[in-house]
Amino acid sequence: MFQHRLDEPELVGLEALLALDGDDAFSPFPRFAQTRKSLERDKAEGALPEDADEVAAHVMTAAAQMGYVIFREAYARDTGIPLEELDERAARAFTRMITGLTNPQT
């Protein structure tokens, strides 16, 4: 999803505008019932830690992805990192974040 959102920044921007506008027809998770089942399955199968709050984790990963896409050009400008390089580095960092959510530390 991270790469998909990078590939569709205009869609992410539109979604942000709809959310900010309070559009009741907008849903950031249009297939959430299926997503919830998948998250519950992942937790039951051990892909997520037993004590994971799978819904909050899903919300936060979506927020991180969308926030990055919305601000990535400004982040690149402020950091002086070329956009393509920053996207690659951000994707690696995001993968590490997800790994942290799915592999509990002892």
C-alpha positions as CSV (number, residue, x, y, z in Angstrom):
1,M,0.0,0.0,0.0
2,F,2.9,2.4,0.7
3,Q,4.1,2.1,-3.0
4,H,0.5,2.3,-4.2
5,R,0.0,5.5,-2.4
6,L,3.3,6.9,-3.7
7,D,2.0,6.1,-7.2
8,E,-1.3,7.9,-6.6
9,P,-0.5,11.1,-4.7
10,E,-3.4,13.0,-6.3
11,L,-5.8,10.4,-4.9
12,V,-4.3,10.7,-1.4
13,G,-4.6,14.5,-1.6
14,L,-8.2,14.2,-2.7
15,E,-8.9,11.8,0.2
16,A,-7.3,14.2,2.6
17,L,-9.5,17.0,1.3
18,L,-12.7,14.9,1.6
19,A,-11.8,14.0,5.1
20,L,-11.0,17.6,6.1
21,D,-14.3,18.7,4.5
22,G,-16.2,16.3,6.7
23,D,-17.7,14.4,3.7
24,D,-19.9,11.7,5.2
25,A,-19.7,9.7,2.0
26,F,-15.9,9.4,2.3
27,S,-14.4,6.3,3.9
28,P,-10.7,5.9,4.3
29,F,-11.4,2.1,4.7
30,P,-14.1,1.3,2.2
31,R,-13.6,-2.5,2.7
32,F,-13.0,-2.4,6.5
33,A,-15.2,-5.4,7.3
34,Q,-13.0,-7.6,5.1
35,T,-9.8,-5.9,6.5
36,R,-10.9,-6.6,10.0
37,K,-11.4,-10.3,9.2
38,S,-7.9,-10.4,7.7
39,L,-6.4,-8.7,10.7
40,E,-8.1,-11.1,13.1
41,R,-6.9,-14.0,11.0
42,D,-3.4,-12.7,11.0
43,K,-3.5,-12.3,14.8
44,A,-4.9,-15.8,15.2
45,E,-2.2,-17.3,12.9
46,G,0.5,-15.5,14.9
47,A,1.4,-13.0,12.2
48,L,0.6,-10.3,14.8
49,P,1.5,-10.5,18.5
50,E,-1.2,-11.7,20.8
51,D,-1.4,-8.4,22.6
52,A,-1.5,-6.3,19.3
53,D,-4.3,-3.9,18.8
54,E,-4.7,-4.8,15.2
55,V,-7.2,-2.1,14.4
56,A,-5.1,0.7,15.9
57,A,-2.0,-0.6,14.1
58,H,-3.9,-0.6,10.8
59,V,-5.2,2.9,11.4
60,M,-1.7,4.2,12.3
61,T,0.0,2.5,9.3
62,A,-2.5,4.1,7.0
63,A,-2.1,7.5,8.6
64,A,1.7,7.2,8.3
65,Q,1.5,6.3,4.6
66,M,-1.0,9.0,3.8
67,G,0.8,11.7,5.8
68,Y,4.1,10.9,4.1
69,V,2.6,11.1,0.6
70,I,0.9,14.4,1.5
71,F,4.0,16.1,2.8
72,R,6.8,14.2,0.9
73,E,7.7,17.1,-1.4
74,A,8.0,19.5,1.5
75,Y,10.0,16.9,3.4
76,A,12.4,16.5,0.5
77,R,12.7,20.2,0.1
78,D,13.4,20.8,3.9
79,T,15.8,17.9,4.2
80,G,17.6,18.5,0.9
81,I,17.1,14.9,0.0
82,P,16.1,14.3,-3.6
83,L,12.5,13.1,-3.7
84,E,13.2,9.7,-5.3
85,E,15.9,9.0,-2.8
86,L,13.7,10.1,0.1
87,D,10.8,7.9,-1.2
88,E,13.2,4.9,-1.2
89,R,14.5,5.7,2.3
90,A,11.0,6.3,3.6
91,A,9.8,2.9,2.2
92,R,12.7,1.2,4.0
93,A,11.9,3.0,7.2
94,F,8.2,2.1,6.9
95,T,9.0,-1.5,6.4
96,R,11.1,-1.5,9.6
97,M,8.1,0.1,11.4
98,I,5.8,-2.6,10.1
99,T,8.3,-5.2,11.2
100,G,8.3,-3.7,14.6
101,L,4.5,-4.1,14.8
102,T,4.5,-7.7,13.6
103,N,7.5,-9.0,15.5
104,P,7.3,-8.4,19.2
105,Q,10.5,-7.7,21.1
106,T,11.4,-9.9,24.0
